[in-house]
Amino acid sequence: MFFFDRKISLETDRLLLRPPKQRDFAQWANLRHESRAFLKPWDPTWSRDHLTRKYFANRVDWSQRSVNNGTAYPLLIFGKTDQRLVGSITLDNIRRGPSQVGTVGYWVGQPYANRGYMKEALKRVVDFAFFKVNISRLEAACLPENAPSRAVLEKTGFKYEGVAQAYIQIDGRWRTHVLYASLRNDRRGKTDIGVG
């Protein structure tokens, strides 16, 4: 079993990824608020208290427990030079035993969309999942019409695997999603994920 403490952080050329801390609330709430219309078509319906300090505090507590238990790695994504919050990525639903599987989900704030940040963050998380957390298979899902998300997945070595009917409630409706997966030992074709 792999365990990491709260001090976990991952870096890329432009980004720093780390679990949320209470002091991140203002940046998180502001970015979510200003990106609300941009995120709404892709997100589950936000609860009434979604942008409150209490909601965020609960998220931080869950994040700490999850990292310490090795069941999930919720990470905020910051610009390395300016420390501005860009978005979030979560390695979640980690299942041990014979399967060694996890899922990945992410969002990027509207001001930071289409700059390659999520591709960069996802590559780093995939590398972390395969070679530090010892995951064998990563799964991701998105709405079929979410072309930017599908492109991010495909550019980071995820392969299309099929469709899941009424998979997740998005904006209050059960929506069909397309399913992708990335394998540590991919026999379906070359990926550009490396050891690191």
For each residue, the residues with C-beta under 8 A, 3 or more apart:
1: 70 96
2: 70 132 133 134
3: 68 69 70
4: 8 67 68 70 73 132
5: 8 67 68
6: 19 64 67 68
7:
8: 4 5 18 19 67 73
9: 16 17 18
10: 16 17 18 75 124 125 128
11: 15 16 17 80 124
12: 15 17 80 120 121 123 124
13: 80 120
14: 79 80 81 117 120
15: 11 12 77 78 79 80 86 117 120 121 124
16: 9 10 11 77 78 79 80 83
17: 9 10 11 12 75 76 77 78 89 121 124 125
18: 8 9 10 21 75 76 78
19: 6 8 60 63 64 67 73 74 75 76
20: 24 28 56 59 60 63 74 76 88
21: 18 24 60
22: 25 56 57 60
23:
24: 20 21 27 28 56 60 76 85
25: 22 28 29 53 56 57
26: 29 30
27: 24 30 31 84 85
28: 20 24 25 31 32 56 76 85
29: 25 26 32 33 51 52 53 56
30: 26 27 33 34
31: 27 28 34 35 85 87 109 111
32: 28 29 35 36 39 50 51 109
33: 29 30 36 51
34: 30 31 109 110 111
35: 31 32 38 39 107 109 110 111
36: 32 33 39 40 46
37: 40
38: 35 109 110 113
39: 32 35 36 42 43 107 110
40: 36 37 43 171
41: 143 170 171
42: 39 107 142 143 146 149 170
43: 39 40 46 107 170 171
44: 168 169 170 171
45: 169 170 171 172
46: 36 43 50 51
47: 50 55
48:
49: 52 54 55
50: 32 46 47 55
51: 29 32 33 46 55
52: 29 49 55 56
53: 25 29 56 57
54: 49 57 58
55: 47 49 50 51 52 58 59
56: 20 22 24 25 28 29 52 53 59 60
57: 22 25 53 54 60 61
58: 54 55 61 62
59: 20 55 56 62 63 74
60: 19 20 21 22 24 56 57 63 64
61: 57 58 64 65
62: 58 59 65 66 74
63: 19 20 59 60 66 67 72 74
64: 6 19 60 61 67 68
65: 61 62 68 69
66: 62 63 69 71 72 73 74 92
67: 4 5 6 8 19 63 64 70 72 73 74
68: 3 4 5 6 64 65
69: 3 65 66
70: 1 2 3 4 67 94 133
71: 66 92 93 94
72: 63 66 67 90 91 92 93 94
73: 4 8 19 66 67 90 91 92 125 128 129 133
74: 19 20 59 62 63 66 67 88 90 92
75: 10 17 18 19 88 89 90 91 121 125
76: 17 18 19 20 24 28 85 87 88
77: 15 16 17 85 86 87 88 89 108 117 118 121
78: 15 16 17 18 83 84 85 86
79: 14 15 16 82 83 84 86
80: 11 12 13 14 15 16 83
81: 14
82: 79
83: 16 78 79 80
84: 27 78 79
85: 24 27 28 31 76 77 78 109
86: 15 77 78 79 108 109 112 117 121
87: 31 76 77 106 107 108 109 112 117 118 121
88: 20 74 75 76 77 106 107
89: 17 75 77 104 105 106 118 121 122 125
90: 72 73 74 75 104 105 106
91: 72 73 75 94 102 103 104 125 128 129 133 135 138
92: 66 71 72 73 74 102 103 104 105
93: 71 72 101 102 103
94: 70 71 72 91 101 102 133 135
95: 99 100 101 102
96: 1 99 100
97: 100
98:
99: 95 96 136 137
100: 95 96 97 134 135 136 137
101: 93 94 95 135 136 137 138 139
102: 91 92 93 94 95 129 133 135 137 138 139
103: 91 92 93 138 139 140 141
104: 89 90 91 92 122 125 126 129 138 139 140
105: 89 90 92 140
106: 87 88 89 90 118 121 122 152
107: 35 39 42 43 87 88
108: 77 86 87 112 113 117 118
109: 31 32 34 35 38 85 86 87 112 113
110: 34 35 38 39 113
111: 31 34 35
112: 86 87 108 109 115 117
113: 38 108 109 110 148
114: 148
115: 112
116: 119 120
117: 14 15 77 86 87 108 112 120 121
118: 77 87 89 106 108 121 122 152
119: 116 122 123 152 155 156
120: 12 13 14 15 116 117 123 124
121: 12 15 17 75 77 86 87 89 106 117 118 124 125
122: 89 104 106 118 119 125 126 152 153 156
123: 12 119 120 126 127 156 192 193
124: 10 11 12 15 17 120 121 127 128
125: 10 17 73 75 89 91 104 121 122 128 129
126: 104 122 123 129 130 138 156 157 182 193
127: 123 124 130 131 193 194 195 196
128: 10 73 91 124 125 131 132 133
129: 73 91 102 104 125 126 132 133 135 138
130: 126 127 133 134 135 136 138 184 193
131: 127 128 134 184 195 196
132: 2 4 128 129
133: 2 70 73 91 94 102 128 129 130
134: 2 100 130 131
135: 91 94 100 101 102 129 130 138 184
136: 99 100 101 130 183 184 185
137: 99 100 101 102 181 182 183 184
138: 91 101 102 103 104 126 129 130 135 158 181 182 183
139: 101 102 103 104 179 180 181
140: 103 104 105 153 158 179 180 181 182
141: 103 164 167 168 177 178 179 180
142: 42 146 149 150 153 177 178 180
143: 41 42 146 149 170 175 176 177 178
144: 150 163 176 177 178
145:
146: 42 142 143 149 150
147: 150 151
148: 113 114 151 152
149: 42 142 143 146 152 153
150: 142 144 146 147 153 154 178 180
151: 147 148 154 155
152: 106 118 119 122 148 149 155 156
153: 122 140 142 149 150 156 158 180
154: 150 151 158 159 160 180
155: 119 151 152
156: 119 122 123 126 152 153 182 191 192 193
157: 126 182 186 191 192 193
158: 138 140 153 154 180 181 182
159: 154 180 181 182 186 188 189
160: 154 178 179 180
161: 179 180 181
162: 178 179
163: 144 176 177 178 179
164: 141 167 176 177 178 179
165: 176
166: 174 175 176
167: 141 164 174 175 176 177
168: 44 141 174 175 177
169: 44 45 172 173 174 175
170: 41 42 43 44 45 143 173 175
171: 40 41 43 44 45
172: 45 169
173: 169 170
174: 166 167 168 169
175: 143 166 167 168 169 170
176: 143 144 163 164 165 166 167
177: 141 142 143 144 163 164 167 168
178: 141 142 143 144 150 160 162 163 164
179: 139 140 141 160 161 162 163 164
180: 139 140 141 142 150 153 154 158 159 160 161
181: 137 138 139 140 158 159 161
182: 126 137 138 140 156 157 158 159 186 191 193
183: 136 137 138 186 187 188
184: 130 131 135 136 137
185: 136
186: 157 159 182 183 189 190 191
187: 183
188: 159 183
189: 159 186
190: 186
191: 156 157 182 186
192: 123 156 157
193: 123 126 127 130 156 157 182
194: 127
195: 127 131
196: 127 131
